[in-house]
Amino acid sequence: MKKTISINIGGIIFHIEEDGFEKLKSYLDSVNAYFSSFDDSAEIIADIEARIAEIFLEKLADGRQTVNLEDVNDLIATMGTTSDFEATIESEPQEEPADQEEKESPKDEPDAASAGESKPKKLYRDSKRRILGGVASGMAHYFGIDPLWVRLLFVILFINLLFPGFSGATFLAYIILWIVLPPSDELEDDKKIKKLFRNTEDRVIGGVSSGIASYFGTDKSVIRLLFVLSIFLGGAGIILYIILWLITPEARTITEKMQMQGEPVTLSNIEDNVKKGLNVREGEESPLVKVLLFPFRLIALIINGLGKILGPALKFLVELIRIAFGVILVIIGFSMMLAFVSAILTIFGLTSWSHFMQMGSIPIELIQRSIDSWAILSIFLISFIPALAIALAGVSVIIKRAVTKAYVGWSLFGIWVFSLIFSAFAIPSFVAQFTSEEEIRSELTFPLTNGTPTLRLNELSEARHLDNVRLKLRGHADSTYSLLLSLESRGSSRDEAKQNASMVSYNVQQKADDFIFDSNVTFSDSAIYRFQNAYAVFYIPYGKEFKMDYELKEILINTLHTNGYSSRHLRQNNTWVFERTGLKCVTCNTGRSHLDDDEDDQRSSRPRAYEDRIDYPFENFDEIKVASLMDVEIIQGENWQVTLRGGDDELDDVYLNQIGDALEVKFREDNWKWWNDQGVEKISLLVTMPELEYLELTGACEGEVKGFTNKEMSFNLVGASKLYANVNPEELEINLMGASQMEVRGSSRYLEANVVGASKLQAHSLEAERAEVTAAGASTAEVFASGELDIEAVGVSKVKYRGTNNVSIREEGMSKVERD
């Protein structure tokens, strides 16, 4: 057994056999003696020892613990000895490269020979030198270039510096390469590959140009001129310079300066590099170049001075920004995880508050019975794992090191991919359960009484009820009251849809003279949610007077507007009657303007109708944009008139302004949601104008438009807005987004309708000659066309049409188009 000795080389402890130690000590003594006369000899010796330590570490990569004599001999053969070039110390610098080339050529021959016998290259991800996945460093190893250039290329393409629109493609390509390329931690770093460094010894600003010139072996003046010219060519070069300045390391040591030139780290090359540093030639730049670079050198001096003064503060600021960024990522990640965990625990009923929660207007207990648990779990994992990755990335940014092992990351990624694949099958299967629609119809009759009935709404607020009822009032010649009820639902087939419809009920009661209508359908204990809703038509004998509560407007459709009235007329406790010509208000004051403000709400259970009003002198506008929560009524008239009605405090919160041809109305602050939650009456906007070309309702507005005959007219509804329109334009454009609803009547030569999200368009009563309709998401549309009709349905949308047989239909996904 040989004796071993522990030595410190380059800051690393090595165990070396005694005979190897003696030879290494002799070698190091000769190197120290040779370079002791050079300036910065300590730095030179430190670089040599660092290179020796690097070579020894490569030798011990096979698992050995001890450096032997053979390893020392290989080291000396690689680095060279001082005696190899002592005879050329006094020779010309121009001759040294040739001499050195002759000396090193025998050593290079075996490498070339072995290269010829090497196996074909394979592309791997370099997990040893990775920054994000190791894709860039793996590609750099494959092509034999500095990884910095590949990383720079990805950064430039991602931020659209060269080719606009490549950001998404670059990101996708990187992710795909990350997935398909196998990782490897055995890719050796080629010491002969040139590496890009900033040459601060010959810098003007940051040493980038000089470093690039050294890398490519070109004149640094040319590189500098190219950066200067880029200032006048869009400034892309400035951004590139800043990026390189930030990501390119500075060549501080002799080893790094040699790597910048692409030279092997040997004693001979170290000596040559030192000598070159001591013989800097002047006059390499022309006078023109010096003049052009003078301002930049001046800027460099200023920057260097500021850097020395502000360096500590800037370093602290950078650290502060890094930590703040990490904290933001952690907060975002953990907030998302908390939200996802709370949601899935609530959905599965694992929390104490689950039975009191609702998703929108759908009770959680109904959701639990209606969904596939495995599909929800897979969706949870698809959402939770990226949130966890964001949080862990934030922690890594803060502590500047990875917080998880590679196998943990790959395991989570595998689970995420599996969940994604499972969801790709589970979600379409779940959506298929909503493709067919069916209804159950029934009829109820109620006896006629002598008193005047009042139609009231029974508000159901329990969590097991869902708000989805539509009520229409009509007159008939019978001597009894009659209710035609349709319970609608969806399913994977018509039979299943009919079975789902039977799981709900809708109640209408006659108490004395009055009729009580439930505000919602009621689900049975075993019901599942499949878009069930109730559609009721209540028939009242002709000539029989009746009253309606204001609350009834919540479920009332196609009753008031179609007969020339609005929900405002319900506030006065008016008496109504059906004649053969339609609905008539017996007690309404037909002689007064719709702007009169003497209405009174007789019901104490609702807030009193507002009596305050403001008239505005706006005129010469043909566009209206309304946001937040308002009742809007727009009618055609010869002059412009704008009136706002509401409580005095609420009117102060409303902002009206005319910009060009557009009137804008909104709340000064976004407090309308809180206002609506309190059950307070909406602000009413009443507008009279000669022509209306464009109307936009955003938020939860409700509106009515009547009497316009423009050449062109456009309606744009966003959010949960509702609109009734009776118009006759030549060309009509309708855009519904979110959960908007619109009913339109009248006529038009051309109709273009785009219904997106969960919106609904009722346009059967609009007689259009030609129509183009697009329905996407879970939207529904009803249209009429006498000539050409073009329909496109996407997602799970549904379109019903009437009129022409000249129909072009395009269906995608699980959408449905059918003749009504």
Secondary structure, DSSP 8 states (H G I E B T S, - for coil): ---EEEEEETTEEEEEEHHHHHHHHHHHHHHHHHHTTSTTHHHHHHHHHHHHHHHHHHHGGGS--EE-HHHHHHHHHHH--GGGTGGGTTS-TTTHHHHHHHHHHHHHHHHHHHHHHS------EESSS-SSTTHHHHHHHHHTS-HHHHHHHHHHHHTTSSSTT-HHHHHHHHHHHHHHS-EES-----TTS----B-GGG-SSSSHHHHHHHHHT--HHHHHHHHHHHTTTTSHHHHHHHHHHHHS-B--SHHHHHHHHT----HHHHHHHHHHHH---S--S-HHHHHHHHHHHHHHHHHHHHHHHHHHHHHHHHHHHHHHHHHHHHHHHHHHHHHHHHHHHHHTT-STTGGG-EETTEEHHHHHHHS-HHHHHHHHHHHHHHHHHHHHHHHHHHHTS--S-HHHHHHHHHHHHHHHHHHHHHHHHHHGGGSEEEEEEEEEEE---SS--EEEEE---STTEE--EEEEEEEESSSSEEEEEEEEEEESSHHHHHHHHTTEE--EEEETTEEEEESSEEE-TT---S--EEEEEEEEETT--EEE-GGGGGTB-SSSGGGT--GGGGGGT-EEEEETTEEEESS--TTS-TT--------TTS-----EEEEE---S--EEEEEESEEEEEEE-SS-EEEEEE-HHHHTTEEEEEETTEEEEEESSS-HHHHHHTT---EEEEEEES---EEEEEES-EEEEE----SEEEEEEEES-EEEEEE--SEEEEEE-TT-EEEEEEEEEEEEEEE-TT-EEEEEEEEEEEEEEEE-TT-EEEEEESSEEEEEE-TT-EEEEEE-SEEEEEE-TT-EEEE-
